[in-house]
Amino acid sequence: MTRGVRPSVAAAAAVAAAFLVVPVAWLTWRALVGGMDLDEPVIAALRLSLLTTAMSLLLTIGFGTPLAWVLARRRLPAHRVVEALVDLPIVLPPAVAGLALLFFFGRRGPIGALGAEVAFTTLAVVLAQTFVSAPFFIRSARGAFATVHRDLEDAARIDGAGEWAVFRRVTVPLAVPVLVGGAILAWARALGEFGATIMFAGNIAGITQTLPLAVYAEFQSSLDASIAAAAILVVAALAVLTGVHLVRADREQPL
């Protein structure tokens, strides 16, 4: 028994740990015992998930990085309100997020009225994943940019560096560990997205059926295939969390 820990506390901690770990471990073990029965729909869903989450991550980094920098370095009108709105998808029920995207990008929305066909396409999957995952990266990046010492940036400006050079050569390198951690979390959130995707993009095999949707679809026809697909998500989630912890540990090491 850990020194200084009461038996009742240790027992409660053990129960909590078992509750959080054992069901997932049991699912993974069941998948390994069953031989990881990956049929063609699951493999296709895995390929689609890898493609769409990669595109989603590129969009998140490309548009989220400038937004995070503005939120960290500029005082906008109603700054707290803007921050709350950017963070809103984190707490918004995924089905509500999907419905909002559907009504905005669908045929009856302003984008659909222009003749664009977005809903129930692969693009809709990417947009749904980006919508729910981008705030995780933006929050991390915002905190990273806020902690970069201004003196280092000012020193670069004194040496003749322009604003873009300062951002690219000073600000971003100093914030990289947190940016990488935020990007990993955003990718993981996109990989596990279900509610917004099924509402906005549907569950069309080969077009919009990502791996979480394949778990749901296969559960109704092939339990073994559903378990195998779920195990892949478990392994991916574990790898992501391990990566995040390694990045944080590296960042916390003394210089």
C-alpha angles and dihedrals in degrees: 000000000000111000114255096014118118116234091240092053092047091050092050090048091050092050092049092048092048092049091053098041111030100063092052092043090049091051091050092047090050090053092050092048090049091054097246096276099208109179124190097269091055092047090049090049090050091052091048092048092052091049097045096043090051090053091045091052091051090052091046094052094040096052101020097057096061090043092051091049092051092049091049099044108026130061105225125193107274088007095176091049091052091050091049092050092050090051094044097096089061092066098027114106107253092233090056090049090051092048091051091051091047094053092046100043098026127099093272094046129087093264094046090048088064090060097257116145105211109135117088093016133108088258088060089057091053092048093048092050092047093048095055099036105040095077090062091058094040092053091051094044092047091055092045094052091046092057097049108110111248090211091070091051091047090051090055090050091051088054088057103264117148124229094264092048091049091051095045100041103031114017100042097043090052091049097042099104092055092040090054091049091050091048091052092051091047091051091049091050090050092049092053096043114130116145101052091042097053092046096046104027104023126217104284113158113241093007111053105355105114124184097271089051090048089055089056094043096046091047088069094053112015118026094186092054090048091052091048092051091047091051090055089055091049092052091047091050092049091049091050094050091047090052092049092050091048091051092049093046091051090049093050094053112110116254 
